[in-house]
Amino acid sequence: MEALQFENSQLRAELRAQQAVQKKLKNEKEEAHAAIKEAIDEITSLHEELDIREKMFQEFREVKEREIAELKKINQDLEKRVHALQVQENQQQVLSFLPAVKDMTGSLPQLSATEVVESLGRWQGMEDTIVTFDEMIKSEKLLQQWIPGSPWNISWKFAIRMYISAPIDVHGTAAAFLKEHLPLITKQCVEGGCYIIPFLCNTAVAGNLAVEEEYLIDVCSNEVEKSDVFLCLLGSTANNLTKAEIEHGYLNNPSARAAVFLFFQNDSENTSAVKLKQRIRKAGRSAKVIDCWTNSEDGLLQLRKALEVTLSEEFMLTGMVQSYNAGDAQLEQVGLLEDMRVEWEQVQLLKAHLFERPSPLIGMDEMFERLQSYLEEEGPVAPYLVTGQSGFGKTIFLSKWIEHLTSTWHDRVLILHHYVKCLCSSTAESALLMRRFIQKMMFYCGEVGKPPKNPTKLHDCFMSWLSKLSTHLEPPGAEIAVIIIDNADLIMDCEQQLSWILQSLPNNIRVILTASEDNYPDSWRALPSPSMPTPTSTDIQEVIQQVQMNSKANMTMEQVGILAVCAPPIPLWCILATQHILSATARSSAELEEMIELLADYEEVPELVKYVLDEVEASNPPLAGCVEQVLQLVHWSRSGLMMTELEEMTSIPATVLMLAISELRNRCIVSDVGGLVHISHDQIQEAIQMKFCSDPATDYMLLSTDTLVHYFSQTSTVKTWHLMCRCAEELPWLLKRAELKGELYNTILNIDILLQLYSSGRGSELFTYWKILDPTIKVIVSQYQRALKAMEEEVNGIYTQLKHRWRNITCVFIFSLWNCWKSFRRS
């Protein structure tokens, strides 16, 4: 019993000891929990304090960065103004001081004088500088006004490409923006002489066409790269396409183009969308970012206002020109806008030939040496005529020569260049060519004037200004002037219109022309006319390799060798064949080699193009009908068509149209330089004729002409300069080609088209239409008088002053046209 009691007492002692240990452990645990909670509270507090400090530092850094940026901009602007002040007595001298390279790239200081004054007002000790800048605000306004003949130093564009990125969750909102807000923005642009070409990829439409995501991303990325404005509506999701669009449109190069973002903020955003928005905010301050917390309509209204400001700043839409309907100043505005359009188009063509197309340098060194010797010859020398077979690269050669002259001769040479796209386009109008050259010579000589609108006086005026220019060519300025005309044989009635090239020219004037080997006039055959060299197999291989450099896909060296052996000695054939192989969907090496061998069966360019088009239709059945429609309309148009025009004519969804044109552009079938989709070469025109217009029972020209005429006849009722410019360029020419004299008569009697043709210096084209319709012109003049009188009666009793202005325009305009017509008939 005692033993049991002793054992029991021991057990009780052990239990008490265990209870004490347990109590101690419990206390320690509670203390540990309390310590952890205190540590968590302290960490939270530290994080909050760190966030506050980080936010304060971020705000401080942003303030300092803005101050530094303002100082840098002020410093840059001050340096430019110091130079400008030295020549501010003569506006032409101020403009000519801009670097010659701006003739191609064109740029202005990002900070205006008014903005500089406002910035300087926040800094002490800058009162004298503010006074100086106040005096220069008027000069800056003159710098923003492009003068015909001056280097292209403004950011104005005839066609503004706007890419709109919108994921599927905000696609409906984007469609509402296009329908309700974009027309108002377009109206603002039209008043500034510009036009917006919007691009919005509808992924649902692309999905119905079974387009692979990777291919769609590639197409959209290329469209983004070509755009002038990037607009993004971003909601709670961001798919791979949206990410790629934003990467190419903004993140890769924030300063490449104007960008506006509309962020729809909500609590259900996924991580991908949140991170993308953060990257956009941190990428730079060149883009406008709008946060929408309420409904989408408020966000779209803010977006429209931000976009209007951006377009006005980026493309100088305010102050450049006035509204199209502006009383007695209308004639001058139409002429100025047309001069701007023609100059912009020529600048875009030069850029495209230099940077946007494959540029093989076959035999360039030898030709460059010949032209160098030609420039250095003393005394008056005959024009230099570079000839070659179609597709041998004459246009690319000429573009490279202009680049070579600019980089080696610098300010010692004055270059006057002109490109002719095709025989029927407005670029083939000799009156526009001579008018543009006269303006450039006037500007270089520092004189103010206007080329005559009477086409019969252009020749004498041109020769007179050549002589004046010759006397102004001396150091330290340009020592020589070089007139360069590409495809001179395609100019309408080239032998008569370019007869001045066979006359005696001043010693320091040089003329370089290109023409097809068998197409130029007999009177030019006495000119020095070296021919483009026939490429060797090594040259052909070089062409193929250079084309590959601009593509993501590549052929192996063995495949390049096989293609070079199979290819005929025609650079254009090699470019088209290589582009087709690289544009084909992923294939095995054996399939590619089989394709190369198959291409060798088509030795002529038209045959090759016809085969390529067959392959495009076979590999993309949903696009086949679209491709045919697009090529038919573009082929039968005069100068090409805009994407928006094609969309309205055909009712093809914009996404399908974009995919079809992308396929054709990737294969060099079409080009969209200057906002117009046009066939890229005359041999490709021939191939389209063979493929789509071969049935003798169908008048394809008349069918397409009906569609084109119907569209442009409708738009001719909308009195905006941009639409009237396109109507005047296309509609009368289409009616003349189709021999529809009744419709042509009514079109020519349209006062707005009359003003557009005459005021833009295309009087010879207008007179050609008159000659077809009424050789005596008496009936046409009387009809014009009736039309003008009817317009005068419309404003009678409402705008008396406008009535008197119209009467003055009636008298002066009709009298001027009558004199021009008499001169034209005598010539």
C-alpha positions in Angstrom: 0.0 0.0 0.0 2.8 2.4 0.9 4.5 1.6 -2.4 1.3 2.5 -4.3 0.9 5.8 -2.3 4.6 6.6 -3.1 4.1 5.9 -6.8 0.9 7.9 -6.8 2.6 10.9 -5.2 5.4 10.7 -7.8 2.8 10.6 -10.6 1.1 13.7 -9.1 4.4 15.5 -8.9 5.1 14.7 -12.5 1.6 15.8 -13.6 2.1 19.1 -11.8 5.5 19.6 -13.5 3.9 18.8 -16.9 1.1 21.3 -16.2 3.7 23.9 -15.3 5.6 23.2 -18.5 2.4 23.3 -20.6 1.4 26.6 -19.0 4.8 28.0 -19.6 4.7 26.9 -23.3 1.2 28.4 -23.7 2.5 31.7 -22.3 5.5 31.6 -24.6 3.2 30.8 -27.6 0.9 33.7 -26.8 3.9 36.0 -26.4 5.2 34.7 -29.8 1.8 35.4 -31.5 1.8 38.9 -29.9 5.3 39.5 -31.2 4.4 38.2 -34.7 1.3 40.5 -34.8 3.4 43.4 -33.6 6.0 42.6 -36.3 3.3 42.4 -39.0 1.8 45.7 -37.9 5.3 47.2 -37.9 6.0 45.8 -41.4 2.7 47.1 -42.6 3.4 50.5 -41.2 6.9 50.4 -42.8 5.4 49.4 -46.2 2.8 52.2 -46.0 5.6 54.7 -45.0 7.7 53.3 -47.9 4.9 53.7 -50.4 4.3 57.3 -49.2 8.0 58.0 -49.5 8.2 56.3 -52.9 5.2 58.3 -54.1 6.8 61.5 -52.8 10.1 60.6 -54.5 8.2 59.7 -57.7 6.4 63.1 -57.6 9.7 64.9 -56.8 11.5 63.1 -59.7 8.7 63.8 -62.1 8.8 67.5 -61.2 12.5 67.6 -61.7 12.3 65.7 -64.9 9.7 68.1 -66.2 12.0 71.0 -65.2 15.0 69.4 -66.9 12.9 68.7 -70.0 11.6 72.3 -70.1 15.2 73.5 -69.8 16.4 71.2 -72.6 13.5 72.3 -74.8 14.1 75.9 -74.1 17.8 75.5 -74.8 17.1 73.7 -78.1 14.6 76.3 -79.1 16.9 79.1 -78.1 19.6 77.7 -80.3 17.2 77.4 -83.2 15.8 80.9 -82.7 19.3 82.4 -82.6 20.0 81.1 -86.0 16.5 82.1 -87.2 17.0 85.7 -86.0 20.0 86.1 -88.2 17.9 85.7 -91.3 14.4 86.8 -90.1 14.3 89.8 -92.5 13.6 87.4 -95.3 11.0 84.7 -94.8 12.4 82.7 -97.7 15.9 82.8 -96.2 14.6 81.6 -92.9 12.9 78.6 -94.5 15.9 77.8 -96.7 18.1 77.7 -93.7 16.5 74.5 -92.6 18.7 71.5 -93.4 18.4 70.0 -96.8 17.7 66.6 -95.4 14.3 67.9 -94.2 13.2 67.8 -97.8 12.7 64.0 -97.2 12.1 63.7 -93.4 10.6 67.1 -92.5 10.4 68.2 -88.8 9.8 71.3 -86.7 10.8 72.1 -83.1 8.4 70.4 -80.7 8.0 73.5 -78.5 6.3 76.5 -80.1 7.3 80.1 -79.3 4.1 80.7 -77.5 4.8 77.6 -75.3 8.3 78.8 -74.7 7.1 82.2 -73.5 4.7 80.4 -71.1 7.5 78.2 -69.8 9.9 81.1 -69.4 7.3 83.0 -67.4 7.8 80.5 -64.5 11.5 81.3 -64.3 13.1 84.4 -62.8 15.6 86.5 -64.6 14.2 85.6 -68.1 12.3 88.9 -68.8 14.6 89.9 -71.7 14.3 86.5 -73.3 10.5 86.6 -73.0 10.5 89.9 -74.9 12.6 88.4 -77.6 10.3 85.4 -78.0 7.2 87.6 -78.0 8.7 89.3 -81.0 9.2 86.0 -82.8 5.7 84.5 -82.3 4.7 86.1 -85.6 7.7 84.7 -87.4 6.9 81.2 -86.1 3.4 81.4 -87.6 5.1 82.1 -90.9 7.4 79.1 -90.4 4.3 76.9 -89.9 2.9 78.0 -93.3 4.4 76.0 -96.1 5.4 78.0 -99.1 5.1 76.3 -102.5 8.6 75.4 -103.6 10.2 75.3 -100.2 11.6 72.1 -98.6 9.0 69.9 -97.1 9.5 70.9 -93.5 6.0 70.5 -92.1 4.2 67.5 -90.6 1.0 67.9 -92.7 -0.2 64.8 -94.5 -2.9 64.3 -97.2 -3.8 61.0 -95.7 -3.4 60.2 -91.9 -3.4 56.5 -91.2 -4.9 55.8 -87.8 -4.7 52.3 -86.2 -7.3 51.5 -83.6 -6.5 48.7 -81.1 -9.5 47.3 -79.2 -9.7 43.9 -77.5 -12.9 41.9 -77.8 -14.4 43.2 -74.5 -14.3 46.9 -75.7 -14.8 46.2 -79.4 -18.4 47.4 -79.3 -17.2 50.7 -77.7 -14.6 51.1 -80.5 -17.3 50.5 -83.1 -19.4 53.3 -81.4 -16.4 55.6 -81.6 -16.0 54.9 -85.3 -19.7 55.6 -85.9 -20.3 58.6 -83.7 -17.1 60.4 -82.9 -14.7 59.7 -85.8 -16.8 61.6 -88.4 -16.5 64.8 -86.2 -12.7 64.3 -86.0 -12.6 63.7 -89.8 -14.4 66.9 -90.3 -11.7 68.8 -88.4 -9.0 67.1 -90.5 -10.8 67.8 -93.8 -10.9 71.5 -92.9 -7.1 71.3 -92.6 -6.8 69.5 -95.9 -6.2 66.0 -94.4 -8.2 62.8 -94.4 -8.2 60.0 -91.8 -7.9 56.4 -92.9 -8.9 54.2 -89.9 -7.8 50.6 -89.3 -9.6 48.4 -86.8 -9.1 44.6 -86.8 -12.3 42.7 -85.9 -11.0 39.4 -84.5 -14.5 37.9 -84.8 -14.4 38.5 -88.6 -10.8 37.2 -88.8 -11.9 34.1 -86.8 -14.7 33.4 -89.3 -12.0 33.4 -92.1 -10.0 30.8 -90.1 -7.0 33.1 -89.9 -4.2 31.8 -87.7 -3.4 34.0 -84.7 0.3 34.3 -85.6 -0.5 35.4 -89.1 -3.1 38.0 -87.9 -0.6 39.4 -85.4 2.0 39.8 -88.2 -0.5 41.6 -90.5 -1.7 43.9 -87.8 1.8 44.7 -86.6 2.8 45.7 -90.1 -0.3 48.0 -90.3 0.6 49.5 -86.9 4.2 50.2 -88.1 2.7 52.1 -91.2 0.3 54.2 -89.1 0.7 57.8 -88.2 -1.6 57.7 -85.1 -2.0 54.8 -82.7 -5.3 54.7 -80.7 -5.9 52.1 -78.1 -9.0 51.3 -76.0 -8.0 48.9 -73.2 -10.4 47.3 -70.8 -10.1 44.4 -68.4 -8.4 41.9 -70.8 -5.5 42.0 -73.2 -5.0 39.1 -75.6 -1.9 38.4 -77.6 -3.0 40.5 -80.6 -3.6 43.6 -78.3 -0.2 43.1 -76.7 1.5 42.9 -80.1 -0.3 46.0 -81.3 0.7 48.0 -78.3 4.3 46.8 -78.5 4.6 47.9 -82.1 2.4 51.0 -81.8 3.9 52.5 -78.7 6.1 50.6 -76.3 8.9 49.7 -78.8 9.3 53.4 -79.8 7.1 55.9 -77.8 8.1 58.8 -80.1 7.5 57.1 -83.4 3.9 58.2 -83.8 1.2 60.1 -81.9 -0.6 57.8 -79.4 -3.7 58.1 -77.3 -4.9 55.5 -74.8 -8.3 55.1 -73.2 -8.2 52.9 -70.1 -11.5 51.5 -68.8 -10.9 50.9 -65.0 -12.8 48.3 -63.1 -12.3 45.7 -60.3 -12.3 42.7 -62.6 -9.1 43.5 -64.5 -6.8 40.5 -65.1 -3.1 40.7 -64.2 -2.1 40.9 -67.9 -4.2 44.1 -68.5 -3.0 45.7 -65.3 0.7 45.1 -66.1 0.2 46.4 -69.7 -1.3 49.6 -68.4 1.5 50.1 -66.0 4.1 49.6 -68.8 2.3 52.2 -70.9 2.3 54.8 -68.2 6.0 54.2 -67.5 7.1 54.1 -71.1 7.1 57.9 -71.6 5.1 61.0 -71.5 4.6 61.4 -75.3 1.2 59.6 -75.2 -2.1 60.9 -73.8 -3.7 58.5 -71.3 -7.3 58.9 -70.3 -8.8 56.9 -67.4 -12.5 56.2 -67.6 -14.1 55.3 -64.3 -17.7 56.0 -65.3 -19.6 55.0 -68.4 -18.0 54.5 -71.8 -19.7 57.5 -73.5 -17.9 59.9 -71.1 -14.7 58.1 -71.9 -15.3 58.4 -75.7 -16.0 62.1 -75.4 -12.7 62.6 -73.6 -11.0 60.4 -76.2 -12.4 62.5 -79.0 -11.2 65.8 -77.5 -7.8 64.4 -76.7 -7.5 63.1 -80.3 -8.5 66.4 -81.8 -5.8 68.2 -79.8 -3.2 65.5 -80.7 -4.0 65.7 -84.5 -3.9 69.5 -84.4 -0.5 69.5 -82.7 1.0 66.6 -84.7 -0.2 67.6 -88.2 -0.6 71.3 -87.8 -4.3 71.3 -88.9 -5.1 74.7 -87.4 -3.6 77.7 -89.1 -2.3 75.8 -92.1 -5.2 76.5 -94.3 -8.7 77.8 -94.0 -12.0 76.2 -94.7 -12.7 75.1 -98.2 -15.7 77.4 -98.5 -14.1 80.8 -97.9 -15.5 83.3 -100.3 -13.0 85.0 -102.7 -10.0 83.3 -101.1 -11.3 79.9 -102.3 -9.2 79.8 -105.5 -6.0 80.4 -103.6 -6.8 77.8 -100.9 -7.6 75.2 -103.5 -4.3 75.9 -105.3 -2.3 75.8 -102.1 -3.8 72.5 -100.9 -3.2 71.0 -104.3 0.4 72.1 -104.3 0.8 70.6 -100.8 -0.7 67.3 -101.9 1.5 67.1 -105.0 4.6 67.9 -103.0 3.7 65.4 -100.2 3.0 62.7 -102.7 6.4 63.2 -104.3 8.2 63.1 -100.9 6.3 59.9 -100.1 7.3 58.3 -103.4 10.9 59.1 -102.8 10.8 57.6 -99.2 9.1 54.5 -100.5 11.6 53.8 -103.2 14.5 54.4 -100.7 13.2 52.6 -97.6 10.0 50.6 -98.0 10.8 48.4 -101.0 13.6 46.0 -101.8 16.4 48.1 -103.2 18.9 45.9 -105.1 22.0 47.8 -106.2 22.7 46.0 -109.5 25.4 47.8 -111.5 24.9 51.0 -109.5 28.6 51.7 -109.1 29.3 52.0 -112.8 26.2 54.1 -113.4 27.0 56.3 -110.5 30.5 57.0 -111.9 28.9 57.9 -115.3 26.5 60.3 -113.7 29.3 61.8 -111.5 31.3 62.5 -114.7 28.2 64.0 -116.3 27.7 66.4 -113.5 31.4 67.5 -113.5 31.5 68.2 -117.3 32.0 71.9 -118.2 29.8 74.0 -120.4 26.3 73.3 -121.6 25.6 69.5 -121.9 22.7 67.5 -123.2 20.3 65.8 -120.8 21.3 62.3 -119.7 18.7 59.6 -120.6 19.0 56.3 -118.6 17.2 53.6 -120.4 16.4 49.9 -119.6 13.9 47.2 -120.0 10.8 47.3 -117.9 11.5 45.8 -114.5 15.3 46.4 -114.5 15.2 48.9 -111.6 15.4 52.3 -113.2 13.2 54.0 -110.5 15.2 52.5 -107.6 18.4 53.5 -109.4 17.2 57.1 -109.6 16.2 57.1 -105.9 19.6 55.9 -104.9 21.2 58.5 -107.0 19.2 61.2 -105.3 20.3 59.8 -101.9 23.9 59.7 -103.1 23.8 63.3 -104.4 22.3 64.5 -101.1 24.9 62.7 -99.0 28.0 63.6 -101.1 27.3 67.1 -102.6 25.3 68.4 -99.6 24.3 72.1 -100.2 26.4 72.3 -103.4 23.6 70.9 -105.5 19.9 71.8 -105.9 17.8 68.7 -106.7 14.4 69.0 -108.5 12.9 65.5 -108.8 9.6 64.1 -110.1 8.3 60.6 -110.1 5.6 59.4 -112.6 3.6 56.4 -111.1 1.9 55.3 -114.3 0.8 56.6 -117.7 -2.7 57.6 -116.7 -2.1 59.0 -113.2 -2.1 62.7 -112.3 1.7 62.5 -111.8 2.0 62.1 -115.6 0.5 65.6 -116.0 3.4 67.8 -117.4 1.6 70.9 -116.1 1.9 69.8 -112.5 5.6 68.9 -113.0 6.5 72.3 -114.5 4.4 74.2 -112.0 6.2 72.4 -109.1 9.6 73.0 -110.6 8.8 76.7 -111.2 7.8 77.1 -107.6 11.0 75.5 -106.3 13.1 77.8 -108.6 11.2 80.9 -107.4 11.7 79.9 -103.8 15.4 79.3 -104.3 15.9 82.6 -106.0 14.1 84.3 -103.0 11.3 85.8 -105.2 7.6 85.6 -104.5 5.2 84.7 -107.3 2.9 82.2 -108.7 3.2 80.0 -111.8 0.7 80.9 -114.6 -2.5 78.8 -114.6 -2.6 79.1 -118.3 -0.9 75.9 -119.5 0.3 77.5 -122.8 2.4 80.0 -120.8 4.1 77.4 -118.5 6.9 76.5 -121.0 8.1 80.1 -121.4 7.8 80.7 -117.7 9.8 77.6 -117.0 12.6 78.5 -119.4 12.7 82.0 -117.9 13.1 80.7 -114.4 15.8 78.2 -115.5 17.8 81.2 -116.7 17.2 83.1 -113.4 18.1 80.1 -111.4 21.4 79.7 -113.3 22.4 83.2 -112.2 21.7 82.4 -108.6 23.8 79.2 -108.5 27.1 80.2 -107.0 29.0 79.5 -103.8 28.5 79.4 -100.9 25.1 78.0 -102.0 24.4 75.4 -104.6 26.8 75.3 -107.6 24.6 73.2 -109.9 20.9 72.3 -110.3 19.9 68.8 -111.3 16.5 68.1 -112.7 15.5 64.4 -112.3 12.4 63.0 -114.0 11.6 59.3 -113.5 9.6 57.5 -116.3 9.7 60.6 -118.5 8.3 58.5 -121.4 5.1 58.1 -119.4 4.4 61.8 -119.3 1.4 62.6 -121.4 2.5 63.8 -124.9 6.0 63.7 -123.6 7.7 64.7 -126.8 5.9 68.0 -127.0 5.5 68.7 -123.3 9.2 68.0 -122.6 10.5 69.7 -125.7 12.6 72.0 -123.5 15.1 69.2 -122.8 16.3 69.5 -126.4 16.8 73.2 -126.2 20.0 74.9 -125.1 20.2 74.9 -121.3 22.4 77.0 -119.0 25.9 75.7 -118.2 25.1 74.8 -114.6 21.8 73.0 -115.2 21.8 69.2 -115.6 18.8 67.0 -116.6 18.6 63.3 -115.9 15.7 61.2 -117.3 14.7 57.6 -117.2 12.6 55.8 -119.8 11.8 52.3 -121.1 14.2 51.1 -123.7 11.7 50.9 -126.6 9.1 53.5 -125.5 10.8 57.0 -125.7 10.4 59.4 -128.6 12.7 59.2 -131.6 13.8 62.8 -131.1 15.4 61.7 -127.8 17.6 59.1 -129.4 20.4 61.6 -130.0 20.8 62.1 -126.3 23.4 60.2 -124.3 21.5 57.2 -123.2 23.3 54.5 -121.3 21.3 51.4 -120.6 20.8 49.7 -117.3 23.2 46.6 -117.3 21.8 43.1 -117.6 22.3 41.4 -114.3 24.5 38.4 -114.0 23.7 35.3 -111.9 25.7 36.9 -109.0 23.6 40.0 -109.3 20.4 37.9 -109.2 21.6 36.1 -106.1 22.3 39.5 -104.5 18.8 40.7 -105.3 17.3 37.6 -103.7 19.4 38.0 -100.5 18.5 41.7 -100.2 14.8 40.9 -100.5 15.2 38.4 -97.7 16.7 41.0 -95.4 13.3 42.7 -95.1 11.5 39.5 -94.3 11.1 37.4 -91.2 11.3 34.2 -93.2 14.5 33.1 -95.0 15.6 30.6 -97.6 18.7 28.5 -97.2 21.8 29.4 -99.2 21.1 26.3 -101.3 17.6 27.4 -102.1 18.8 30.9 -102.9 21.2 29.3 -105.4 18.6 27.2 -107.0 16.3 30.2 -107.5 19.1 32.3 -108.9 19.9 29.6 -111.5 16.2 29.3 -112.4 15.5 33.0 -112.5 15.5 35.1 -115.8 17.8 38.1 -115.7 15.0 40.5 -114.6 15.3 42.1 -111.1 11.5 42.6 -110.9 10.9 38.9 -111.6 13.4 38.0 -108.8 11.8 40.3 -106.3 8.2 39.0 -107.1 9.3 35.4 -106.9 11.3 35.8 -103.7 8.5 37.7 -102.0 6.0 35.0 -103.0 8.2 32.2 -101.6 8.8 34.1 -98.3 5.1 35.0 -98.0 4.0 31.4 -98.4 2.8 29.5 -95.3 5.3 27.3 -93.5 6.5 24.5 -95.7 9.1 21.9 -95.7 12.4 22.3 -97.5 11.4 19.9 -100.2 8.1 21.7 -100.8 10.0 25.1 -101.1 12.4 23.6 -103.6 9.5 22.2 -105.6 7.9 25.7 -105.6 11.1 27.3 -106.8 11.3 24.8 -109.7 7.7 25.5 -110.5 8.3 29.3 -110.6 11.0 28.7 -113.2 8.2 27.7 -115.7 7.0 31.3 -115.8 9.8 33.3 -117.5 7.9 36.5 -118.1 6.8 38.9 -115.3 3.1 38.9 -116.3 2.9 35.1 -116.3 4.6 35.0 -112.9 2.2 37.5 -111.4 -0.8 35.6 -112.8 0.5 32.4 -111.2 1.1 34.2 -107.9 -2.4 35.5 -107.9 -3.7 32.0 -108.6 -1.8 30.7 -105.6 -3.1 33.6 -103.3 -6.7 32.7 -104.2 -6.1 28.9 -103.8 -4.4 29.3 -100.4 -6.9 31.8 -99.1 -10.4 30.8 -100.5 -12.3 33.3 -98.2 -10.2 36.2 -99.6 -10.4 35.1 -103.3 -13.4 37.2 -104.2 -12.1 40.2 -102.3 -8.8 40.1 -104.0 -10.4 40.1 -107.4 -12.7 43.0 -106.6 -9.9 45.1 -105.2 -7.6 44.5 -108.1 -10.3 45.1 -110.7 -11.2 48.5 -109.1 -7.7 49.6 -108.5 -6.6 48.5 -112.0 -9.4 50.5 -113.7 -9.0 53.6 -111.5 -6.7 56.4 -112.5 -4.3 56.9 -109.6 -5.4 54.2 -107.2 -8.0 54.1 -104.4 -8.0 54.7 -100.7 -8.9 51.9 -98.2 -12.0 53.8 -97.1 -13.0 54.2 -100.8 -12.6 50.5 -101.5 -14.6 49.7 -98.3 -17.5 51.9 -99.3 -17.5 50.8 -103.0 -17.4 47.0 -102.3 -19.1 46.8 -98.8 -16.3 44.4 -97.9 -15.6 44.4 -94.1 -12.5 46.5 -93.2 -10.7 43.5 -91.6 -11.2 41.3 -94.7 -10.0 44.2 -96.9 -7.0 44.7 -94.7 -6.0 41.0 -94.9 -6.5 40.9 -98.7 -4.4 44.1 -99.4 -1.8 42.8 -96.9 -1.4 39.6 -99.0 -1.1 41.6 -102.2 1.3 44.1 -100.6 3.5 41.4 -99.2 4.0 40.0 -102.7 4.7 43.5 -104.2 1.5 43.3 -106.3 0.1 46.6 -104.9 1.6 49.5 -103.1 -0.2 52.1 -100.9 2.2 55.0 -101.0 0.5 58.3 -100.3 -2.6 56.7 -98.9 -3.7 55.3 -102.3 -3.6 51.6 -103.1 -2.3 51.3 -106.6 -0.7 48.6 -108.8 3.0 48.7 -108.2 4.3 48.2 -111.8 3.0 48.4 -115.4 3.8 44.7 -116.0 1.7 43.7 -113.1 -1.1 45.8 -114.7 -0.7 43.6 -117.7 -1.0 40.5 -115.6 -4.2 41.6 -113.9 -5.6 42.3 -117.4 -4.7 38.8 -118.4 -6.2 37.1 -115.4 -9.4 39.0 -114.6 -10.3 40.6 -117.9 -9.8 37.9 -120.5 -13.4 37.0 -121.3 -14.2 38.8 -124.6 -18.0 38.6 -123.9 -17.7 40.9 -120.8 -16.7 44.6 -120.8 -14.7 44.6 -117.6 -13.7 48.2 -118.0 -17.2 49.4 -118.2 -18.4 47.3 -115.2 -15.6 48.7 -113.0 -16.1 52.2 -114.4 -19.8 52.1 -113.4 -18.9 51.3 -109.8 -16.2 54.0 -109.7 -18.3 56.6 -111.4 -21.3 55.9 -109.1 -19.1 56.3 -106.0 -17.3 59.5 -107.1 -20.5 61.0 -108.5 -22.1 60.7 -105.0 -19.0 62.1 -103.2 -18.9 65.1 -105.6 -22.0 66.5 -103.9 -20.0 66.8 -100.6 -18.2 70.1 -100.8 -15.0 69.4 -98.9 -11.6 69.9 -100.5 -10.4 66.4 -99.9 -13.3 64.7 -101.6 -13.5 67.3 -104.4 -9.8 66.7 -105.0 -10.3 63.0 -105.4 -13.4 63.5 -107.6 -11.7 66.0 -109.9 -8.8 63.6 -110.3 -10.8 60.5 -111.0 -14.3 61.2 -112.2 -13.8 63.3 -115.4 -11.0 61.0 -116.5 -13.1 57.8 -116.0 -16.0 59.3 -118.0 -13.6 60.4 -120.8 -12.1 56.9 -121.0 -15.6 55.3 -121.1 -16.7 57.8 -123.7 -19.7 58.9 -121.6 -20.0 62.4 -123.0 -23.3 63.2 -121.3 -22.1 62.4 -117.8 -18.7 64.1 -118.6 -20.6 67.3 -119.7 -22.5 67.4 -116.4 -19.4 66.7 -114.4 -17.3 69.4 -116.0 -20.2 71.9 -115.4 -19.8 71.2 -111.7 -18.3 74.5 -110.4 -16.4 72.8 -107.6 -14.7 70.4 -110.0 -14.0 73.3 -112.3 -12.3 75.3 -109.5 -10.4 72.2 -108.4 -9.0 71.5 -111.9 -8.2 75.1 -112.9 -6.9 76.4 -109.5 -4.6 73.4 -109.1 -2.8 74.1 -112.3 -4.4 71.4 -114.4 -5.8 73.7 -117.0 -4.6 71.6 -119.9 -6.6 68.6 -118.6 -9.6 70.8 -118.3 -9.2 72.1 -121.8 -8.9 68.6 -123.1 -12.3 67.8 -121.7 -13.7 71.0 -123.3 -12.3 70.1 -126.6 -14.1 66.7 -126.5 -17.4 68.2 -125.5 -17.6 71.6 -127.3 -14.8 72.7 -129.6 -16.2 76.2 -129.8 -16.5 76.4 -126.0 -19.4 79.0 -126.3 -22.0 76.7 -124.9 -19.8 75.6 -122.0 -19.0 79.2 -121.0 -22.7 80.1 -121.1 -23.5 77.1 -118.9 -20.8 78.2 -116.4 -22.3 81.7 -116.3 -25.7 80.3 -115.6 -24.4 78.0 -112.8 -22.5 80.9 -111.2 -25.5 83.1 -111.4 -27.7 80.5 -109.8 -25.1 80.3 -106.9 -25.3 84.0 -106.6 -29.1 84.0 -106.4 -28.9 81.4 -103.6 -27.2 83.9 -101.4 -29.1 87.0 -102.6 -30.7 88.8 -99.7 -28.9 86.6 -97.1 -25.2 87.4 -97.5 -24.9 90.6 -99.6 -21.1 90.7 -99.2 -20.7 87.1 -100.4 -22.9 88.0 -103.4 -20.5 90.7 -104.5 -17.6 88.3 -104.0 -19.2 85.7 -106.2 -19.8 88.4 -108.9 -16.1 89.3 -108.8 -15.1 85.6 -109.0 -17.5 85.1 -111.9 -16.1 88.0 -114.0 -12.4 87.3 -113.3 -12.6 83.5 -113.5 -14.6 83.3 -116.8 -12.4 86.0 -118.4 -9.3 84.1 -117.3 -10.6 80.8 -118.6 -11.6 82.3 -121.9 -8.1 83.8 -122.5 -6.5 80.5 -121.5 -8.8 78.6 -123.9 -7.9 80.9 -126.8 -4.2 80.4 -126.1 -4.7 76.6 -125.8 -6.5 76.4 -129.2 -3.8 78.5 -130.9 -1.1 76.2 -129.5 
